[in-house]
Amino acid sequence: MNLNKVLTPATIVMGLKSTTKIAVIEEMVDTLVAAGLIKDRQAALQAIIERERKMSTGMQNGLAIPHGKTNAVDNLVALVGLKPEGLDFESLDGQPAHIFVMTLSPESRTGPHIQFLAEVSRQLSDPQIRERLLHAATAVEVIQLLTGDE
């Protein structure tokens, strides 16, 4: 999967401002709405929050991957948000999340978001990449780090 087709400067939030788990999810969804990628904000928000209620998508190593399936999108959409100071996201390791990767995909499609997450996860498994992301100066730099185009 070509991450450059999914991630654009409009889908990168360099400094998430929210201070709670739900507020961060709302901030990320609102960014995707502002980018014109979501048709129905409430449906998108509901899909992600319902998924989050089943099990937290706060992983380990400072990562959180909130995601959902909804017909509020026509294709896979994704956003990367950074919060260097961290936020409690009920992560599996009990540590704060610093890097947030949100995906939304249509209910009828299963493959694209899995391919996207596999590609991003490969980059984010490297502690040096994670550290560089948190110190990136621009959205373009974040995309380059995640796509390996640095």
C-alpha positions as MATLAB code, in Angstrom:
seq = 'MNLNKVLTPATIVMGLKSTTKIAVIEEMVDTLVAAGLIKDRQAALQAIIERERKMSTGMQNGLAIPHGKTNAVDNLVALVGLKPEGLDFESLDGQPAHIFVMTLSPESRTGPHIQFLAEVSRQLSDPQIRERLLHAATAVEVIQLLTGDE';
ca = [
       0.000    0.000    0.000;
       1.236    3.479   -0.861;
       0.972    5.492    2.362;
       1.473    8.707    0.374;
      -2.007    8.182   -1.095;
      -3.585    8.007    2.355;
      -1.503   10.440    4.418;
      -1.316   14.103    3.463;
      -0.291   17.191    5.435;
      -4.030   17.757    6.091;
      -4.210   14.383    7.872;
      -1.275   14.995   10.205;
      -1.811   16.763   13.535;
       1.549   17.860   14.884;
       0.333   18.698   18.379;
      -2.931   17.242   19.584;
      -4.451   19.659   22.089;
      -7.019   17.420   23.796;
      -6.347   16.012   27.246;
      -8.731   13.039   27.441;
      -9.127    9.892   25.379;
     -12.566   10.791   23.991;
     -11.537   14.393   23.311;
      -8.494   13.216   21.303;
     -10.721   10.927   19.250;
     -13.103   13.845   18.615;
     -10.214   16.153   17.675;
      -8.900   13.602   15.182;
     -12.339   12.973   13.650;
     -12.911   16.731   13.381;
      -9.610   17.075   11.513;
     -10.731   14.417    9.021;
     -14.098   16.191    8.642;
     -12.292   19.499    8.001;
     -10.168   17.738    5.360;
     -13.397   16.697    3.602;
     -12.773   12.973    4.142;
     -15.790   12.133    6.350;
     -19.405   12.566    5.231;
     -21.046   12.051    8.635;
     -19.091   13.172   11.710;
     -21.442   11.561   14.210;
     -21.428    8.162   12.458;
     -17.629    8.193   12.240;
     -17.251    9.182   15.876;
     -19.728    6.529   16.976;
     -17.901    3.796   15.023;
     -14.582    4.608   16.680;
     -15.974    5.016   20.196;
     -17.956    1.762   19.932;
     -14.788   -0.057   18.854;
     -12.895    1.555   21.722;
     -15.519    0.343   24.236;
     -14.917   -3.274   23.177;
     -11.205   -2.990   23.878;
      -8.809   -0.074   24.102;
      -6.726    0.518   21.008;
      -3.943    1.937   23.161;
      -1.105   -0.424   22.354;
       2.397   -0.320   23.777;
       5.465    1.812   23.094;
       3.378    4.995   23.217;
       1.103    4.046   20.313;
      -2.674    4.189   20.011;
      -4.583    3.064   16.932;
      -8.232    4.144   17.246;
     -10.176    2.808   14.289;
     -13.615    1.928   13.042;
     -15.738    0.869   10.118;
     -18.431    3.201    8.866;
     -20.219    4.188    5.715;
     -19.367    7.798    6.595;
     -16.282    7.250    4.397;
     -16.030    6.043    0.807;
     -12.462    4.757    1.083;
      -9.870    4.196    3.755;
      -9.005    7.447    5.521;
      -6.261    7.845    8.074;
      -4.770   10.470   10.330;
      -1.617   10.604   12.412;
      -1.664   12.740   15.535;
       1.245   13.472   17.839;
       1.164   14.408   21.499;
       4.774   14.428   22.739;
       3.767   14.921   26.383;
       1.543   11.837   26.189;
      -2.016   11.027   27.208;
      -3.615    8.185   29.149;
      -5.294    6.076   26.467;
      -5.833    2.953   28.616;
      -2.895    1.350   26.794;
      -2.048   -2.320   27.160;
       1.258   -1.483   28.854;
      -0.307    1.146   31.140;
       1.906    3.873   29.654;
       0.743    7.120   28.012;
       0.198    7.237   24.253;
       2.185    9.781   22.231;
       1.551    8.684   18.634;
      -2.027    8.214   17.436;
      -2.937    6.562   14.151;
      -6.643    6.734   13.336;
      -8.226    4.795   10.488;
     -11.765    4.664    9.201;
     -12.849    2.386    6.409;
     -16.148    1.518    4.744;
     -18.100   -1.283    6.397;
     -18.004   -3.329    3.191;
     -14.190   -3.361    2.838;
     -11.784   -5.354    4.978;
      -8.383   -5.270    3.284;
      -7.184   -1.671    2.939;
      -7.048   -0.718    6.619;
      -5.179   -3.926    7.478;
      -2.619   -3.206    4.741;
      -2.288    0.389    5.914;
      -1.806   -0.609    9.558;
       0.739   -3.295    8.605;
       2.745   -0.727    6.657;
       2.611    1.915    9.405;
       3.308   -0.672   12.120;
       6.462   -1.757   10.346;
       7.827    1.792   10.602;
       6.524    2.384   14.133;
       8.168   -0.787   15.449;
      11.475    1.108   15.251;
      12.078    3.105   18.472;
      14.236    5.609   16.573;
      11.405    6.332   14.106;
       8.969    6.850   16.989;
      11.387    9.252   18.668;
      12.009   11.168   15.440;
       8.262   11.459   14.835;
       7.788   13.128   18.199;
      10.476   15.673   17.295;
       9.396   16.216   13.680;
       9.068   19.856   12.667;
       6.533   19.474    9.851;
       3.716   17.252    8.627;
       5.776   16.460    5.522;
       8.584   15.190    7.755;
       6.099   12.920    9.588;
       4.897   11.475    6.278;
       8.479   10.926    5.116;
       9.331    9.086    8.327;
       6.260    6.836    8.032;
       6.775    6.091    4.349;
      10.523    5.563    4.609;
      11.079    8.391    2.111;
      13.384   10.345    4.377;
];
